[in-house]
Amino acid sequence: MSGFATALPGLGISTLRFNFPYMDAGKKFPDRAPRAVEVWKQVREWAAENLAAGLPVFAAGKSFGGRMASAAVAEGMQTPGLIFLGYPLHAPKKTEKLRDEHLYGLDTPMLFLQGTKDPFATPQLLEDVVGKRGARATMHWIEGGDHSFKTAYSGRTVEQDGALLAPLASNFIDQFLL
């Protein structure tokens, strides 16, 4: 999501990107949740102490990264808001096992940015999750977008698709800073 991260500073929002250990190690499968949650907590703490003294630190993540950010908040990580870029509600074609239970205990505002053709979240199931969260959750669909927000025949690069999401995140953040 480098297009997303690159576009945010132009909107007055600083970003910090990081990789989970499995990514740096070149592994195919993600770290187990406890390890990923701990990484999120460490990154958030480091950012608050070294980059954002006194400023709010929102947590945004793509797919697994967003899900682990919300799991970290469920375990006490502080953030004024969560931004999900392609929330992996379920494995492709496995809609019977949802990854949503921990979201309902959170009071944290959430923004879900999701492609309508994302195999990791069927629209109706994700709409149900957002509906259960009430006013504390906002949903924005990218028509025809896949898990990387790529739309067929758009002619846009993945970078450009990511950059289109930045104003949506900026507007969400502004709601809580004004």
N, C-alpha and C positions, 0 to 999 in steps of 0.2 A: 504494500500500500504506500509505496514511496510517493506516488502522485498526491495522495491525500496529505501525507506528512510535509511534503514540499510546499503545498498550497496554503497550509494553515498560517505560517508566519506572515504571509501577505495579508492576512486577515487579523493580525495582531495577536496571534496565539503561538507561543513557543511550543516546540515538540521535543520529546526525547524518545528515541527508538531503541529497542533492545531485542536481542534474540534469547530464546530459552536455550539452556545448555544442549539439548538434543539437536538443535539446529546448528549450533557452532561445531558440534561433534560430527555433523553430517549424517545423523541417524534419520531413518525414515519415519519412525513412530515417535510421538510426543512423550515428554517426561510424564511420569505419574503425577496425578493432581497435587498431592502434598508438596512435591518438589516445585512444581510450577507456581503454586500459590505462594510458597516461600520466596521464590524469585520475584514475584510481583510485589510482595511486601517490602523486600529489600530495595528494589528499584524505586518504589514510591517514596520510601523513607529517604533514600539518597537524593532523589530529585527535590524533595521538600527542604532538605538541609543545605544542598549545594547549588541549586539552580533557581528555586522559587521561594526564597525566604519571604514568608508572609503572604504569598500568593496562593490561590486555590490550585490544586493539582487534580485535574480530571483524569480518569482512567479510560483509555480507548484501546480496543484490541480487535484484531482481525481473527475471526473464527475461534480457534482454540484459545488464543490470547485474550479475547473478550470474555469467553466463558470462564477462564481462570481468573481474570480480573474480578468478575462478579463473585467467584468462589472466595477470593481473598477478602472482598468486602464482607461476605457472610462470616468470615473468620476474624473480622475486626479491622481490616484495613480502612482507613479514612479516605473518602473522596466525596466531593460535592455532586458528582454525577458520573455515570457510566455510559460510554458510547460503544455500541456493538457494530462492527463492520462485518456483516455476514455471520449472525449468531448461529452456531451449529446445534439447532434444537434436537435433531436426531440424525442418525447415520442415514445415508442415502437408501431409500426404499425400506427403511426400518422405523416406521412411524409409531410403532407400538411402545418404544422405549424413548421417552422424552427426557431431555436434560434441562428441566425447568424448575424442579422442586425448590432449590435453594433461592430462586429469585423472589418467591412470595414472602419471604421473611425479611426482605430488605426494604428500607424506607428511602433508599437512594434513588433519585430521578434517573431514568434510563432512556436513551435514544437508540432505537433499533433501525439500522440502515440495511436493507435486504433486497436482493434481486428476486423478482417474481419467479424466476426459473432456477432458483438455487435448490439443488437436490438435498441440502442439509436442513431445509426448513420449508415445509409446504405452507403456502400463504395462510390457509384457514387455521392451521394449528398454531402458527406464530401469532396470528390475530387474536386467537383465544388467550394466549399467554399475556399479550399486551393488554387485552381487555380486563383480565383478572388483576392486573397491576393498577388499573384505573388511571387517574390523572398523573400518577408518578411515572408513566411510561408513554413514550411517543414512538409512533411507527412511521417510517417513510420507505415506500416501495420504489425500487428502480425497475421500471417496466421492462421486461424481457431480460433483465440482468441475471447472470449466473452467480456462482459463489464468489467470483472475483469481480462482479459487477459488469462483466463484458456483455455487451448486447450484440446480437447478430446484425450484420450489415450496417452498423453505426459508423464504421470507418475510423472510430476513435481507438487510440492505444489504451492499454491497461492503465498507464500513467494518467492519461486524460480522464478516463473514467473515475479514477481515484480522486483527481482534483475536483471533479464535479460534486463530490461528497463533502468537501471542506466547508462550503457555506452553510450546509445543513447543520454540521457540527458547531460551527461558529454561532449560528442563531440559537441553538440549544444552550450553549454555554452562556451566551448573553442573557438568557432568561434568568439565570441564577446569579449574575453579577451586578445587575442593575437594581 
